[in-house]
Amino acid sequence: MRRITAALREWLQLRARLHGEYRFHLENAAAELRSLGMSSRAAERKARARFGSRRHLRTALRELGGDITGLAHLLCLHRVTASAWLQPALLLAAVALILLLSPSPRALIEGVIGTPLASDDRQAVQLIAAGWTPAERVITAADFETIRTLPTLTGVQRYQTIYVRARAARGARLASIQSEARARTGNRRIWAGWLFSETRIMTGPAQMVWVLVWFYVVFSLHQGLPSRGNGRWLLYGLVVAFLHSLASLMAWALAMQFWKWAPSSAGGSAGLVFSLLFVAYMLTVAIQCRHWRSDLNQRCPVCLERLVLPLTEGTADRLLLESAITESLCAYGHGVLVESRWSRRFRPQESLPGLVGV
């Protein structure tokens, strides 16, 4: 945050300096014209015409570095992209943006964590009757009155004239509710299920993808574990990987919310649309994994800053003799990262002076 603030302050100072000089020369030109007998309004209009349109001001801002490109350049100069806090901050911002875009943030969160937030909603039960004909799928009035007397259910009420919704009593299991309802009513077609299972956002495919990805995360962390500063480096890698998985799962849940409302979700092309969406999601996860590992491998295990000044010696197309070896320095003098085709290790170097101030 300190680096971003410094870059923004310098960028705003550049813009203020240009606008200040522009106003100074504009006021001097207007004063000169008023001394020649022109009115204040005419003098100001003539002075603005002399200095040209605002396009000239934008050109001056670009040359001075006060435009968006200049801001990006200042962010690089202040090493904002090298900060260990940048990636977690961007992922948290993405999570917040997803919650803002979601039509039902609570349902989205419940779909990701796999359980309702309110304890009462975790006990909500829905009873339905299975059958081939519409008449068989209706819980009759007699069955409904019998279900109301079950001690394992409370708050029994009709839903859409053919279903029954209720709350399970404390300690009541779904299997016992179903067996008791069948025994009391004599209707073997009655099925009981948790209401949350029927209404939750489908995040199972995305969760399965990330279960497999976490095997890759653990393997990558074990393979790239440095000999120095391994505790901080390992914790940072785990936290960033968790934020990647959280943002990715929430993005999938948001997509499922929008897809459920789309007309194609109920048509014949629903399977094709879902398959394309799932393939796009897997490609996005692959890009996230590659970026996560590449960024983590290019960080100093002591200060977690991105390494600088990479120098490659040797030839990339040779495997054994004079193969390519790349050395990258820590800007704060903690050591050198030595990478080759066959190995990767961080060499501590206490005597190396820092390249930038802490």
URURQUI-V599233 format. One record per backbone hydrogen bond with DSSP energy under -0.5 kcal/mol. NH is the residue of the N-H (numbers start at 1). CO is the residue of the C=O. E is the energy in kcal/mol with one decimal. If there is no record, write none. Layout:
nh:NH co:CO e:E
nh:NH co:CO e:E
This chain:
nh:5 co:1 e:-2.5
nh:6 co:2 e:-2.1
nh:7 co:3 e:-2.4
nh:8 co:4 e:-2.6
nh:9 co:5 e:-2.5
nh:10 co:6 e:-2.3
nh:11 co:7 e:-2.2
nh:12 co:8 e:-2.7
nh:13 co:9 e:-2.0
nh:14 co:10 e:-1.9
nh:15 co:11 e:-1.9
nh:16 co:12 e:-2.7
nh:17 co:13 e:-2.4
nh:18 co:14 e:-2.1
nh:19 co:15 e:-2.6
nh:20 co:16 e:-2.3
nh:21 co:17 e:-2.2
nh:22 co:18 e:-2.4
nh:23 co:19 e:-2.4
nh:24 co:20 e:-2.2
nh:25 co:21 e:-2.4
nh:26 co:22 e:-2.1
nh:27 co:23 e:-2.6
nh:28 co:24 e:-2.0
nh:29 co:25 e:-2.3
nh:30 co:26 e:-2.3
nh:31 co:27 e:-2.3
nh:32 co:28 e:-2.1
nh:33 co:29 e:-2.0
nh:34 co:30 e:-2.2
nh:35 co:31 e:-1.8
nh:36 co:32 e:-0.6
nh:36 co:33 e:-0.7
nh:37 co:34 e:-1.6
nh:38 co:33 e:-1.6
nh:43 co:39 e:-2.7
nh:44 co:40 e:-2.3
nh:45 co:41 e:-2.3
nh:46 co:42 e:-2.5
nh:47 co:43 e:-2.3
nh:48 co:44 e:-2.2
nh:49 co:45 e:-2.0
nh:50 co:46 e:-1.8
nh:51 co:47 e:-1.7
nh:52 co:48 e:-0.6
nh:52 co:49 e:-0.6
nh:56 co:53 e:-1.2
nh:57 co:53 e:-0.7
nh:58 co:54 e:-2.2
nh:59 co:55 e:-2.1
nh:60 co:56 e:-2.2
nh:61 co:57 e:-2.3
nh:62 co:58 e:-2.1
nh:63 co:59 e:-2.3
nh:64 co:60 e:-2.2
nh:65 co:61 e:-1.4
nh:66 co:61 e:-3.4
nh:67 co:61 e:-0.6
nh:71 co:67 e:-2.0
nh:72 co:68 e:-2.3
nh:73 co:69 e:-2.1
nh:74 co:70 e:-2.3
nh:75 co:71 e:-2.3
nh:76 co:72 e:-1.8
nh:77 co:73 e:-2.3
nh:78 co:74 e:-2.3
nh:79 co:76 e:-1.5
nh:80 co:75 e:-2.6
nh:83 co:80 e:-1.1
nh:86 co:83 e:-0.8
nh:88 co:84 e:-0.6
nh:89 co:85 e:-2.0
nh:90 co:86 e:-2.4
nh:91 co:87 e:-2.2
nh:92 co:88 e:-2.4
nh:93 co:89 e:-2.2
nh:94 co:90 e:-2.1
nh:95 co:91 e:-2.1
nh:96 co:92 e:-2.3
nh:97 co:93 e:-2.3
nh:98 co:94 e:-2.2
nh:99 co:95 e:-2.0
nh:100 co:96 e:-1.8
nh:101 co:97 e:-2.1
nh:102 co:98 e:-1.5
nh:108 co:104 e:-2.0
nh:109 co:105 e:-2.5
nh:110 co:106 e:-2.5
nh:111 co:107 e:-2.1
nh:112 co:108 e:-1.7
nh:113 co:109 e:-2.5
nh:114 co:110 e:-1.6
nh:115 co:110 e:-0.7
nh:122 co:118 e:-0.8
nh:123 co:120 e:-1.2
nh:124 co:121 e:-1.0
nh:125 co:166 e:-3.3
nh:126 co:193 e:-3.0
nh:127 co:164 e:-3.2
nh:128 co:191 e:-2.5
nh:129 co:137 e:-0.6
nh:130 co:189 e:-2.7
nh:137 co:133 e:-1.1
nh:138 co:135 e:-1.0
nh:139 co:162 e:-1.4
nh:140 co:138 e:-0.8
nh:144 co:140 e:-2.3
nh:145 co:141 e:-2.2
nh:146 co:142 e:-1.8
nh:147 co:143 e:-2.6
nh:148 co:144 e:-1.8
nh:149 co:145 e:-0.5
nh:149 co:146 e:-1.1
nh:150 co:147 e:-1.5
nh:153 co:150 e:-1.3
nh:154 co:167 e:-2.5
nh:157 co:165 e:-2.5
nh:159 co:163 e:-2.0
nh:162 co:159 e:-0.9
nh:163 co:159 e:-2.3
nh:164 co:127 e:-1.9
nh:165 co:157 e:-2.8
nh:166 co:125 e:-2.4
nh:167 co:154 e:-2.8
nh:168 co:123 e:-3.0
nh:169 co:152 e:-2.9
nh:172 co:169 e:-2.3
nh:177 co:173 e:-2.0
nh:178 co:174 e:-2.3
nh:179 co:175 e:-2.5
nh:180 co:176 e:-2.2
nh:181 co:177 e:-2.3
nh:182 co:178 e:-2.2
nh:183 co:179 e:-2.2
nh:184 co:180 e:-2.6
nh:185 co:181 e:-2.1
nh:186 co:182 e:-2.0
nh:188 co:186 e:-0.8
nh:190 co:187 e:-1.0
nh:191 co:128 e:-3.3
nh:193 co:126 e:-2.1
nh:195 co:124 e:-2.3
nh:197 co:194 e:-0.6
nh:198 co:194 e:-0.8
nh:198 co:195 e:-0.8
nh:199 co:195 e:-1.5
nh:200 co:196 e:-2.1
nh:203 co:201 e:-1.0
nh:207 co:203 e:-2.4
nh:208 co:204 e:-2.3
nh:209 co:205 e:-1.8
nh:210 co:206 e:-2.0
nh:211 co:207 e:-1.8
nh:212 co:208 e:-1.7
nh:213 co:209 e:-2.1
nh:214 co:210 e:-2.0
nh:215 co:211 e:-0.8
nh:215 co:212 e:-0.6
nh:216 co:212 e:-1.3
nh:217 co:213 e:-2.3
nh:218 co:214 e:-2.4
nh:219 co:215 e:-2.2
nh:220 co:216 e:-2.6
nh:221 co:217 e:-2.5
nh:222 co:218 e:-2.3
nh:223 co:219 e:-2.4
nh:224 co:220 e:-2.4
nh:225 co:222 e:-0.6
nh:233 co:229 e:-2.1
nh:234 co:230 e:-2.5
nh:235 co:231 e:-2.3
nh:236 co:232 e:-2.5
nh:237 co:233 e:-2.2
nh:238 co:234 e:-2.2
nh:239 co:235 e:-2.5
nh:240 co:236 e:-2.5
nh:241 co:237 e:-2.1
nh:242 co:238 e:-2.4
nh:243 co:239 e:-2.3
nh:244 co:240 e:-2.3
nh:245 co:241 e:-2.4
nh:246 co:242 e:-2.6
nh:247 co:243 e:-2.7
nh:248 co:244 e:-2.3
nh:249 co:245 e:-2.6
nh:250 co:246 e:-2.3
nh:251 co:247 e:-2.0
nh:252 co:248 e:-2.1
nh:253 co:249 e:-2.5
nh:254 co:250 e:-2.3
nh:255 co:251 e:-2.2
nh:256 co:252 e:-2.4
nh:257 co:253 e:-2.0
nh:258 co:254 e:-2.1
nh:259 co:255 e:-2.6
nh:260 co:256 e:-2.1
nh:261 co:257 e:-1.0
nh:262 co:258 e:-0.9
nh:265 co:262 e:-1.3
nh:266 co:263 e:-1.2
nh:267 co:264 e:-0.5
nh:270 co:267 e:-1.2
nh:273 co:269 e:-2.5
nh:274 co:270 e:-2.5
nh:275 co:271 e:-2.2
nh:276 co:272 e:-2.4
nh:277 co:273 e:-2.3
nh:278 co:274 e:-2.4
nh:279 co:275 e:-2.4
nh:280 co:276 e:-2.4
nh:281 co:277 e:-2.0
nh:282 co:278 e:-2.3
nh:283 co:279 e:-2.1
nh:284 co:280 e:-2.1
nh:285 co:281 e:-2.4
nh:286 co:282 e:-2.2
nh:287 co:283 e:-2.1
nh:288 co:284 e:-2.3
nh:289 co:285 e:-2.6
nh:290 co:286 e:-2.3
nh:291 co:287 e:-2.5
nh:292 co:288 e:-2.8
nh:293 co:289 e:-2.4
nh:294 co:290 e:-2.5
nh:295 co:291 e:-2.7
nh:296 co:292 e:-2.1
nh:297 co:293 e:-2.4
nh:298 co:294 e:-0.9
nh:299 co:296 e:-1.3
nh:300 co:305 e:-3.0
nh:304 co:300 e:-2.1
nh:306 co:82 e:-1.4
nh:307 co:298 e:-2.6
nh:308 co:329 e:-3.2
nh:311 co:327 e:-2.5
nh:313 co:325 e:-2.7
nh:315 co:322 e:-2.7
nh:318 co:315 e:-1.2
nh:323 co:320 e:-0.7
nh:324 co:315 e:-1.0
nh:325 co:313 e:-2.9
nh:326 co:339 e:-3.0
nh:327 co:311 e:-2.7
nh:328 co:337 e:-2.2
nh:329 co:308 e:-2.7
nh:330 co:335 e:-1.9
nh:333 co:330 e:-1.8
nh:336 co:347 e:-2.4
nh:337 co:328 e:-2.9
nh:338 co:336 e:-0.6
nh:338 co:345 e:-3.0
nh:339 co:326 e:-2.9
nh:339 co:337 e:-0.6
nh:340 co:343 e:-2.8
nh:341 co:324 e:-0.5
nh:345 co:338 e:-2.3
nh:347 co:336 e:-3.6
nh:347 co:345 e:-0.6
nh:348 co:346 e:-0.7
nh:349 co:334 e:-1.0
nh:352 co:349 e:-1.4
nh:355 co:331 e:-3.2
nh:356 co:331 e:-1.6
